[in-house]
Amino acid sequence: MPEHVFPTHTPDTAPPAARPTIEGVRRTFGYVPTAVARLAESPETLKGFLTVNKIFESSGLAPLEREVVVLTVATRNECHVCVALHTATLHRLGAATELVDGLRAGTPLPEVRLEALRRFVLAVLERRGAVPDEDLRAFLAAGYQPRHALDVVLGVGAYTISTFANRLVDAPLDAPLAAYAWEPAA
């Protein structure tokens, strides 16, 4: 897609309503990721994703569990930016290589509880929330609570915004994430 459709904004060229958000992201990351620079074309979309994501980060799911949700959504929706960014996050969290590899490949995870979470996320996505009773029971049997099922929906919503928007604006992978590059399986 031609870049002129979704310009790569700077803090100076972004719509005024997006400038404080871009500046906040720059302070957090040390640079303005290209995905953010392009999403700034719609200040509401950019702020909406970041707000919902911040709420998701305060959910009842632990940091590693949230990353399982994000990577499951990102690989299913084939968002190379989200997969790379959240692979880096998993490394910062000290996640096991087998877990990271399984999430990136979309294959069963080594930990039973996290695999139950991954499978539940897939059921939410595939069934658009109408998860069969047996899938919900399996999720709860793994030690999750009903609130966690709703937290998964929150994460799916946040990262549906992110993955769809990143793909729409054809966001490239920024250099700081190059080591975590990912392509969907053929």
Secondary structure, DSSP 4 states (H G I P E B T S, - for coil): --TTTS----TTTS-GGGHHHHHHHHHHHSS--HHHHHHTTSHHHHHHHHHHHHHHHTSSS-HHHHHHHHHHHHHHTT-HHHHHHHHHHHHHTT--HHHHHHHHHT---SSHHHHHHHHHHHHHHHTTT---HHHHHHHHHTT--HHHHHHHHHHHHHHHHHHHHHHHTTPPPPGGGGGG------
